Amino acid sequence: MIVGVTGYFCAGKDTFADLLVRKGFKHISLSDMIRDEVRARKQSITIPLLTQTGNELRASFGPQILAQRALATLPRYGNTVITSIRHGAEVEMLRSRKDFVMIFIDAPVKVRYERSISRARAGDCATFEEFRDAERAQLKSGDPNSQQLLACKNLADIVLQNGGTTEQFEKKIIETLQHIFRDYAPPRPTWDEYFMNIAAVAATRANCLKRHIGAVITVDKQIVSTGYNGTPKGIKNCNEGGCPRCMGFADSGADLGECLCVHAEENAIVQAACNGIGIKGGTMYSTFCPCSYCAKSIINAGIAEVVYLEAYAMDGVTKKLFKEAGVKMRALNLDTNAAAPKAEKKSPKRK
């Protein structure tokens, strides 16, 4: 999950982020990105200068730039907390990830000012009036590139109040995390999506110059064999001149007799046989509808069902063969997954 955090000055954003880091989250701060920019310019860090520099970055690269940079640094796996989000465009950019949820933290202004004085951070305001003025500058502006904190609050999924002790707030944070992972986490992929995505990864190993195809054979929802299209073992790859049809860039469907490539579906079947693995009654997932040649091998191997992603010119012949042999066949759309609908994601009300 990606948890975005923003809020008023000294509302508890750092406390929120620090607790999540203790729970294994990676922390990315948009303010730290601006601080790095100020340091690179060899300037002293103050709140007005941080605000000005952030506005300059948004004016030069678009109001979403800081969130865009944050997404580029996300870990491949695991959870992340992103703090100091202060523009609606940043929220919208982060919402491009389905596992993003937005938190806004609030607290009484007097309480927040007292926290500011206690922490004595470089660049913090010395008086209450300066504190209020600096905050007002972040709330709303006619400049589309300046901070728009109220817009972020309106876009938040959850608003947390933090007017009490640290212990009380940390308890709220844990309850909020439970709520997020229960009600906001995207659903796991269906079995069809899971296996087809693995077939798509297998396709990236293909060396055929015409198209890359991957196949996966499963038995009782366990992967027992994979395959991709390319020249046989010990034969030069297509891009090295191993297949004359590929190197000649023949028309689609023409000169098939010159092709030396083994199809992904055939390779998956052969690999299972080579390793003594039974596939009778199994399901084959292929990124393309099998051709008639592969269809014959699939039938004789005892595959019970074929699920494919994209159509092929010989679909009609394959469908006829499968129908007569009693092999189930269905197309899968990974976007809508009509063959196996996704579990609906809950839509919690903003709190």
C-alpha positions in Angstrom: 0.0 0.0 0.0 1.0 3.6 -0.6 -0.2 5.9 2.2 -0.2 9.6 1.4 -0.1 12.0 4.4 -0.6 15.7 4.6 -2.1 18.1 7.1 -1.6 21.4 8.8 1.7 22.5 10.4 2.7 20.3 13.3 -0.6 18.3 13.1 1.3 15.0 13.5 2.4 14.1 10.0 6.0 13.2 11.2 4.6 11.1 14.1 2.3 9.3 11.7 5.2 8.6 9.2 7.6 7.6 12.0 5.2 5.0 13.3 4.7 3.6 9.9 8.4 3.4 9.3 8.7 1.4 12.6 6.1 -1.0 11.1 8.2 -1.6 8.0 7.1 1.2 5.6 9.5 3.1 3.5 9.2 6.9 4.0 9.3 9.4 1.1 9.0 13.1 1.9 8.1 15.6 -0.8 9.4 18.4 1.6 12.8 16.6 1.8 12.9 16.8 -2.0 12.4 20.6 -1.8 14.9 20.8 1.0 17.5 19.0 -1.2 16.8 21.5 -4.0 17.3 24.4 -1.6 20.6 22.9 -0.3 21.7 22.4 -3.9 21.2 26.1 -4.5 23.4 26.8 -1.3 20.5 28.7 0.4 19.4 28.7 4.0 16.3 26.6 4.7 13.2 28.7 5.8 9.5 27.9 5.5 9.0 30.9 3.0 11.9 29.7 0.9 10.7 26.1 0.9 7.3 27.3 -0.2 8.8 29.5 -2.9 11.1 26.7 -4.2 8.2 24.2 -4.3 6.2 26.7 -6.3 9.1 27.2 -8.7 9.4 23.4 -9.3 5.7 23.1 -10.0 5.8 26.1 -12.4 8.8 24.6 -14.3 7.7 20.9 -14.4 4.0 20.9 -13.6 2.1 20.8 -10.3 2.4 17.0 -10.1 6.2 17.0 -10.3 7.1 16.1 -6.7 4.6 13.2 -6.6 5.9 12.1 -10.0 9.4 11.9 -8.6 8.2 10.1 -5.5 6.5 7.4 -7.7 9.8 6.9 -9.5 11.6 6.1 -6.2 9.0 3.6 -4.9 10.3 0.2 -3.8 9.3 -2.7 -6.1 7.7 -4.4 -3.1 6.5 -3.4 0.3 4.5 -0.5 1.7 5.4 3.2 1.5 4.3 6.4 3.3 4.6 9.6 1.4 4.4 12.9 3.4 4.2 16.6 2.7 1.6 16.4 -0.1 0.4 19.9 -0.6 -1.2 20.1 -4.1 -4.3 18.5 -5.6 -2.3 17.5 -8.7 0.1 15.6 -6.5 -2.8 13.6 -5.0 -4.2 12.9 -8.5 -0.8 11.7 -9.7 -0.5 9.4 -6.7 -4.0 8.1 -7.4 -2.7 6.6 -10.6 -1.7 3.7 -8.3 -4.6 1.6 -7.3 -3.1 0.9 -3.9 -2.9 4.6 -2.9 -4.9 6.1 0.0 -4.8 9.7 1.2 -4.7 10.8 4.9 -5.2 14.4 6.1 -4.2 15.1 9.7 -5.7 18.0 11.7 -5.4 19.5 15.2 -6.3 22.7 17.0 -4.1 25.6 15.8 -2.9 26.6 19.3 -1.9 23.0 20.0 0.0 22.9 16.7 1.8 26.2 17.4 3.0 24.9 20.8 4.3 21.8 19.1 6.2 24.0 16.7 7.9 25.9 19.5 8.7 22.7 21.3 10.4 21.0 18.4 12.5 24.1 17.5 13.2 23.1 13.9 15.3 25.3 11.8 13.1 27.7 9.7 10.0 27.4 12.0 8.1 30.5 12.8 9.0 32.4 15.9 5.5 33.9 16.7 2.0 32.7 16.5 1.1 35.4 14.0 3.9 34.2 11.7 2.8 30.7 12.2 -0.8 31.5 11.1 0.4 33.6 8.1 2.7 30.9 6.9 -0.1 28.4 7.1 -2.7 30.6 5.3 -0.2 30.9 2.4 -0.4 27.1 2.0 -4.2 26.7 2.2 -5.4 28.2 -1.1 -4.0 30.5 -3.9 -5.0 31.8 -7.3 -1.6 30.6 -8.5 -2.1 27.1 -9.9 1.5 26.2 -9.0 1.4 27.2 -5.4 0.4 25.0 -2.5 -3.3 24.1 -2.2 -3.7 22.4 1.1 -7.4 22.8 1.3 -7.8 20.9 -2.0 -5.7 18.1 -0.5 -8.0 18.0 2.5 -11.0 17.7 0.2 -9.4 14.9 -1.7 -8.5 13.0 1.4 -10.0 9.5 2.0 -9.5 9.8 5.8 -9.2 12.8 8.1 -7.5 12.2 11.4 -7.8 14.5 14.4 -4.7 14.7 16.6 -5.4 17.0 19.5 -4.3 14.6 22.3 -1.2 12.9 23.5 1.3 11.0 21.3 0.1 7.7 22.8 -3.6 8.5 21.9 -2.6 9.4 18.4 -0.5 6.3 17.8 -3.5 4.2 18.8 -5.6 6.1 16.2 -2.9 5.4 13.6 -2.9 1.7 14.2 -6.7 1.7 13.9 -6.4 3.7 10.7 -3.9 1.2 9.3 -6.2 -1.7 10.0 -9.0 0.2 8.3 -6.8 1.0 5.3 -5.7 -2.6 4.7 -9.1 -4.0 5.3 -11.1 -1.6 3.1 -8.8 0.2 0.7 -6.3 -2.5 -0.4 -6.9 -3.5 -4.0 -8.2 -7.1 -4.4 -5.7 -9.9 -5.1 -5.6 -11.1 -8.7 -7.9 -13.9 -9.6 -6.4 -17.3 -10.5 -6.9 -16.5 -14.2 -5.1 -13.2 -13.9 -2.4 -14.7 -11.8 -1.5 -17.4 -14.2 -1.9 -15.3 -17.3 0.4 -12.6 -15.9 3.0 -15.3 -15.3 2.6 -16.5 -18.9 3.2 -12.9 -20.0 6.4 -12.9 -18.0 7.4 -16.1 -19.7 6.8 -14.5 -23.0 9.6 -11.9 -22.3 12.1 -14.8 -22.7 11.0 -15.5 -26.2 13.6 -14.9 -29.0 11.2 -15.1 -32.0 11.3 -11.9 -34.1 7.7 -12.1 -35.1 5.9 -12.1 -31.7 6.6 -13.1 -28.2 4.3 -15.8 -26.7 4.3 -17.4 -23.2 2.4 -20.4 -21.9 1.8 -21.8 -18.4 0.4 -25.3 -17.6 -1.4 -25.7 -14.2 -2.7 -28.7 -12.4 -4.9 -28.1 -9.3 -4.0 -24.4 -9.4 -0.3 -25.2 -9.2 2.2 -24.3 -12.0 3.8 -27.5 -13.4 5.4 -26.2 -16.6 6.1 -23.0 -18.6 7.2 -22.3 -22.1 7.9 -19.5 -24.6 8.5 -19.6 -28.3 11.9 -19.8 -29.9 14.4 -22.1 -31.5 15.1 -25.5 -30.0 17.9 -26.0 -27.5 21.4 -25.8 -29.0 20.1 -23.9 -32.1 21.0 -20.2 -32.6 18.3 -17.8 -31.5 16.1 -16.1 -34.0 17.9 -12.8 -33.7 21.2 -14.6 -34.3 20.0 -16.1 -37.5 18.7 -19.4 -36.2 15.3 -19.2 -37.9 15.4 -18.2 -41.6 11.7 -17.3 -41.5 12.2 -14.8 -38.7 15.3 -13.3 -40.2 13.5 -13.0 -43.6 10.6 -11.2 -41.9 8.1 -13.3 -43.8 4.5 -12.2 -44.1 2.2 -13.3 -41.3 1.0 -16.9 -42.0 3.4 -17.3 -45.0 6.4 -19.7 -45.3 5.6 -21.6 -42.2 7.7 -24.5 -43.4 10.8 -22.4 -43.0 10.1 -21.7 -39.3 12.4 -23.5 -36.9 10.8 -22.1 -33.8 9.0 -24.2 -31.2 5.8 -22.6 -30.1 5.3 -21.6 -26.4 2.5 -24.1 -25.9 4.5 -27.0 -27.4 7.5 -26.0 -25.3 5.4 -26.1 -22.1 4.2 -29.6 -23.0 7.6 -30.8 -24.0 9.2 -29.4 -20.8 6.7 -31.3 -18.7 7.3 -34.5 -20.5 11.1 -34.0 -20.3 10.8 -33.7 -16.5 8.3 -36.5 -16.1 5.5 -34.2 -14.9 1.9 -35.3 -15.5 -0.3 -32.6 -17.1 -3.4 -34.7 -18.0 -6.5 -32.8 -16.9 -4.6 -29.6 -16.5 -5.2 -26.0 -17.7 -3.0 -24.2 -20.2 -2.7 -20.4 -20.1 -1.3 -18.8 -23.3 -0.9 -15.2 -24.2 -2.1 -16.1 -27.7 -4.8 -18.5 -28.9 -2.9 -21.7 -29.8 -2.5 -22.4 -33.5 -3.9 -25.6 -35.0 -0.5 -27.3 -34.7 -0.3 -26.6 -31.0 -4.0 -27.5 -30.6 -3.3 -31.1 -31.8 -0.5 -31.4 -29.2 -2.7 -30.0 -26.5 -5.4 -32.5 -27.3 -3.0 -35.4 -27.3 -1.4 -34.2 -24.0 -4.7 -34.5 -22.2 -5.0 -30.8 -21.4 -8.6 -30.2 -20.3 -8.9 -26.4 -20.7 -7.1 -23.6 -22.6 -7.3 -20.0 -21.5 -5.9 -17.4 -23.9 -5.4 -13.7 -24.0 -5.1 -12.5 -27.7 -6.7 -13.9 -30.8 -4.8 -15.5 -33.7 -5.5 -15.9 -37.4 -6.2 -19.7 -37.0 -8.6 -19.4 -34.1 -11.5 -21.0 -36.1 -9.5 -24.2 -36.8 -8.4 -24.4 -33.2 -11.9 -23.9 -31.9 -13.2 -26.6 -34.1 -10.6 -29.1 -33.0 -11.1 -28.3 -29.3 -14.8 -28.6 -29.6 -14.7 -32.0 -31.2 -12.0 -33.2 -28.7 -13.9 -31.9 -25.7 -11.2 -29.4 -24.7 -12.7 -26.3 -23.0 -11.5 -23.0 -24.5 -12.1 -19.4 -23.4 -10.7 -15.9 -23.9 -9.5 -13.8 -21.0 -9.5 -10.0 -20.9 -7.1 -8.8 -18.2 -8.8 -5.4 -18.0 -12.3 -6.5 -17.4 -11.6 -10.2 -16.9 -15.1 -11.2 -18.1 -14.2 -14.9 -17.7 -13.5 -14.5 -14.0 -14.8 -11.3 -12.5 -12.7 -9.5 -9.9 -13.9 -9.1 -6.4 -15.4 -5.6 -6.1 -13.3 -3.2 -4.1 -15.1 -1.6 -1.3 -15.7 2.2 -1.4 -15.5 3.4 2.1 -17.0 6.7 3.1 -14.7 9.5 3.9 -14.3 9.9 7.7 
